[in-house]
Amino acid sequence: MNVLLDIIQWFIDNVDTIQQVHDNTVDELIRYCELYVAYRQVREIHQKLSAPDQENVDYSVKDVNNNYKA
């Protein structure tokens, strides 16, 4: 029982430190999420810009006799 009381007392004594660590961790997670969202947006824009124009894509397929089929 003494061990449990010691643990509870340690939490009480260190509540400010625990709160600060929690706040810093949450802040870092928020920054990471914002950075990830920005990365995904830039990547999506880059993919749209680098994708070939759909009207200019040649969809014909060569058959075994080197004749083109549309």
N, C-alpha and C positions, 0 to 999 in steps of 0.2 A: 504494500500500500504506500510505503514511503517513496518508492520509485515513481509511482503515478503522481503523487503530490509534488515531487521534485520537477517532473516534466511540466506539470501545470504551472508551477511557479516560474520555471524558465520561460514559458510562453508569455506569462504576465510581465516578467521583467524585460523581455525582448520584443514586446508588441510593436514598438516604433520601428525597430530594425526589420521585423517581418513585414510590416506595412510598406516600408520603403522598398524592400526587395520585390514585393508583389507589384507595386506601382511601376517600378523600373521594368519588370518583366512584361507587364501589360503594355507599357509604352513601346517596348521593342517589338512586341508581337504586332501592334497596330502599325508601326513603321514598316515592318516586313510585309504585312498584308497590302499596305498602300503601294509599296515598291513592286510587289508581285502583280497587282492590278495594273499598274502603269506599264510594266513589262509586257503583259498580255495585250494591252491596247496597242502598244507600239508594234509588237509582233504581228498583230492582226492587220494593222495598217500596212506594214511592210509586205505581208503576204498578198494583200489586195493590190498593191502597187506593182509587185513583181510577177503576179499571175498573168499569163498570156491573155490577150484579147480573145474572147470566145468566138468572135466572128472570123478571125484569121487562123483558127486552128484547123489543120488538115486531118479530117477523120477517116480518110480513105485507108484501106487495108490492102496490102499486096497479097495476092494468092500465090500458089506454088509455081505458076507459070509466069510470074512477074507482071501479071495484068492487074490493074487497079480495079477495085470494087468500091463503089461509093456506099 
